[in-house]
Structures are given as structure tokens and as C-alpha cells.
């Protein structure tokens, strides 16, 4: 990838986040552009969609000791100016609602900025509440500068890992190149 693309991450403070309900939500809300959220060992339950409107990295020292559950139709929503990097975590869709269109990461329907998503050394599990539970689901007309997934395991997923075919007007404008 281009060097300037990778400069979008990990240039801010490292902030420790304790396990619990909505602690990740509060940490993202309080984070500054480029901050790194280091999750302490334990279980995290997220009751609200995590709106990502800045560059933020979320990681742990050991992904076997951190598990994130979410109770909405999406865990993360990338908004304008938002970029997301996840590493060394486990995300479970076991507590997500039983509704069509669930995804772990989605983009805001009115996003106009290009975005970046990097996932590494993680486990994505139990995206099987219904028939079409997706991992990354960008909205129509959004565009990713980078989507990189490495050393990540997917277990029990009923939808797409990355869904990039939302263009349906025959203009040839897709979500990535």
C-alpha cells in the first residue's frame, strides 16, 4: 500500500480501555484522531453503534483474551474522516439482533470521504444470526482507499466477508478499485 495511506493510523496517544458495557463507545468518543485504544483482557459489550469519524486503532496484546459482543445491526459505522484499524481482537455477532442486513463494519449512507480499514491477527465469529450477516458492508457510492485483512479467521459467517458490489445503476462505480 501507499506509504501515505498507512500514515493515517497510530500517530496519536495509546489509551487503555477496561472491559465492560459501552467502554469502547466512550473511548472512541473521547479519542483524538490517530489514537490507539488498547483493550485490556476481558469481555466488552457494545450497546450502541460505534461511530468512527476519525482515524482510530483498536487492539489488544493478545486476541485470545479480548472478546467484543454487539447488540445492534452493526458494530462500527465509518463516517466522514473515519478510518479503522483492528488488531488482536475477537468480535462475536452472537448477541446481534436477528435482522437482515447486519454487518460488523458499515459505512454511513451519506459518506463522501474515502476511508481505510485494516484488520489483522483477529478472529471474527458467530455472524450467523440470520442468512446474510456480513463483515464489511459499505454503502452505495462510498469508496475505500484501502481494505486490508491479514491473518484473520472467520468462523460461522452467513454473509459476505467484504461486500463491494453495491453499484446497480450501470455506471461502473464500485466501492473499491
C-alpha positions as CSV (number, residue, x, y, z in Angstrom):
1,X,0.0,0.0,0.0
2,X,1.0,3.6,-0.4
3,X,3.0,5.0,2.5
4,X,0.7,8.0,3.0
5,X,-2.3,5.7,3.4
6,X,-0.6,3.9,6.3
7,X,0.3,7.2,7.9
8,X,-3.5,7.5,8.8
9,X,-3.0,5.3,11.8
10,X,-1.1,5.1,15.1
11,X,0.2,8.6,15.4
12,X,-1.7,9.6,18.5
13,X,-1.9,8.6,22.1
14,X,-2.1,5.0,23.4
15,X,-5.2,4.8,25.7
16,X,-6.1,1.8,27.9
17,X,-9.7,0.6,27.8
18,X,-11.2,-1.6,30.5
19,X,-13.7,-4.4,29.9
20,X,-17.4,-3.7,30.4
21,X,-20.5,-2.3,28.8
22,X,-20.0,0.6,26.3
23,X,-16.4,1.2,27.4
24,X,-15.3,1.1,23.8
25,X,-18.1,3.5,22.8
26,X,-16.9,6.0,25.4
27,X,-13.2,5.5,24.4
28,X,-13.9,6.2,20.7
29,X,-16.0,9.3,21.6
30,X,-13.2,10.7,23.8
31,X,-10.3,9.7,21.4
32,X,-8.5,12.1,19.1
33,X,-7.5,11.5,15.5
34,X,-4.8,8.8,15.3
35,X,-5.2,7.4,18.9
36,X,-4.7,3.8,19.7
37,X,-7.2,2.1,22.0
38,X,-5.5,-0.8,23.9
39,X,-8.2,-3.2,25.2
40,X,-7.4,-4.9,28.5
41,X,-8.2,-8.6,28.8
42,X,-11.9,-9.4,29.2
43,X,-15.4,-9.1,27.6
44,X,-16.7,-6.0,26.0
45,X,-20.4,-5.4,25.3
46,X,-21.4,-2.6,22.9
47,X,-25.0,-1.4,23.1
48,X,-24.6,1.4,20.6
49,X,-23.2,1.6,17.1
50,X,-19.6,2.8,17.3
51,X,-19.4,5.9,15.0
52,X,-15.9,6.3,13.6
53,X,-15.3,9.9,12.4
54,X,-11.6,9.9,12.9
55,X,-8.6,7.6,12.4
56,X,-8.7,5.1,15.3
57,X,-6.9,1.9,16.0
58,X,-8.3,-0.8,18.4
59,X,-6.1,-3.6,19.6
60,X,-5.1,-5.8,22.5
61,X,-1.8,-7.5,23.4
62,X,-3.4,-11.0,22.9
63,X,-6.6,-11.6,20.9
64,X,-7.4,-14.8,22.9
65,X,-8.1,-12.6,26.0
66,X,-10.4,-9.9,24.4
67,X,-13.9,-10.6,23.0
68,X,-16.3,-7.9,21.8
69,X,-20.1,-8.5,21.5
70,X,-22.5,-6.1,20.0
71,X,-26.3,-5.6,20.3
72,X,-27.1,-3.5,17.2
73,X,-27.2,-4.2,13.5
74,X,-23.6,-3.0,13.1
75,X,-20.7,-2.7,15.5
76,X,-18.8,0.1,13.6
77,X,-20.1,2.8,11.2
78,X,-17.4,4.6,9.3
79,X,-18.3,8.2,8.8
80,X,-16.6,11.1,7.0
81,X,-12.9,11.4,8.1
82,X,-13.2,7.9,9.6
83,X,-10.6,5.2,9.3
84,X,-10.5,2.0,11.3
85,X,-7.7,-0.4,12.2
86,X,-8.4,-3.5,14.3
87,X,-5.8,-6.0,15.5
88,X,-5.5,-8.8,18.0
89,X,-9.2,-8.9,18.9
90,X,-12.1,-11.3,18.7
91,X,-15.5,-10.0,17.5
92,X,-18.6,-12.1,18.0
93,X,-22.0,-11.4,16.4
94,X,-23.8,-13.8,18.9
95,X,-25.7,-11.0,20.6
96,X,-26.6,-9.0,17.5
97,X,-30.3,-8.7,16.6
98,X,-31.9,-11.2,14.2
99,X,-32.4,-8.8,11.3
100,X,-31.4,-8.8,7.7
101,X,-28.5,-6.5,6.8
102,X,-26.4,-7.0,9.9
103,X,-22.7,-6.2,9.5
104,X,-19.7,-5.7,11.7
105,X,-18.5,-2.7,9.8
106,X,-20.6,-0.5,7.6
107,X,-20.3,3.0,6.1
108,X,-22.6,5.9,6.7
109,X,-25.2,6.2,3.9
110,X,-24.1,9.8,3.2
111,X,-20.3,9.3,3.5
112,X,-18.4,11.4,0.9
113,X,-14.8,10.9,2.1
114,X,-12.7,7.9,1.1
115,X,-11.9,5.6,4.1
116,X,-9.4,2.9,5.1
117,X,-10.0,-0.3,7.0
118,X,-7.1,-2.6,8.2
119,X,-7.9,-5.8,10.1
120,X,-5.1,-8.1,11.3
121,X,-4.4,-11.0,13.7
122,X,-8.1,-11.2,14.7
123,X,-11.0,-13.7,15.0
124,X,-14.5,-12.9,13.6
125,X,-17.0,-15.4,14.9
126,X,-20.7,-16.2,15.0
127,X,-22.0,-13.9,12.2
128,X,-24.8,-16.4,11.7
129,X,-27.9,-15.0,13.5
130,X,-29.6,-14.8,10.1
131,X,-29.0,-15.6,6.4
132,X,-26.9,-12.6,5.4
133,X,-24.7,-11.4,8.2
134,X,-21.8,-9.5,6.6
135,X,-18.4,-8.5,8.0
136,X,-17.7,-5.3,5.9
137,X,-20.7,-3.7,4.1
138,X,-20.0,-0.3,2.5
139,X,-23.0,1.8,1.5
140,X,-23.7,2.6,-2.2
141,X,-21.3,5.3,-3.6
142,X,-18.8,5.0,-0.7
143,X,-15.2,4.4,-1.7
144,X,-12.4,2.7,0.2
145,X,-8.8,3.7,-0.4
146,X,-7.8,0.6,1.4
147,X,-9.3,-2.6,2.8
148,X,-6.7,-4.9,4.1
149,X,-7.4,-8.2,6.0
150,X,-4.5,-10.3,7.1
151,X,-4.0,-13.3,9.5
152,X,-7.7,-13.1,10.4
153,X,-10.0,-16.1,11.0
154,X,-13.7,-16.1,10.1
155,X,-15.9,-18.8,11.7
156,X,-19.7,-19.2,11.3
157,X,-20.4,-16.4,8.8
158,X,-23.6,-16.5,6.6
159,X,-23.0,-13.4,4.5
160,X,-20.1,-11.9,2.7
161,X,-16.7,-11.1,4.3
162,X,-16.4,-7.9,2.1
163,X,-19.4,-6.8,0.0
164,X,-18.3,-4.3,-2.6
165,X,-20.9,-4.7,-5.4
166,X,-23.5,-2.1,-4.3
167,X,-23.4,-0.2,-7.7
168,X,-26.5,-1.1,-9.6
169,X,-27.0,1.8,-12.0
170,X,-24.6,0.5,-14.6
171,X,-22.2,3.5,-14.1
172,X,-19.3,1.1,-13.2
173,X,-18.7,3.0,-9.9
174,X,-17.9,0.4,-7.3
175,X,-16.8,0.6,-3.7
176,X,-13.1,-0.1,-4.3
177,X,-10.6,-0.4,-7.1
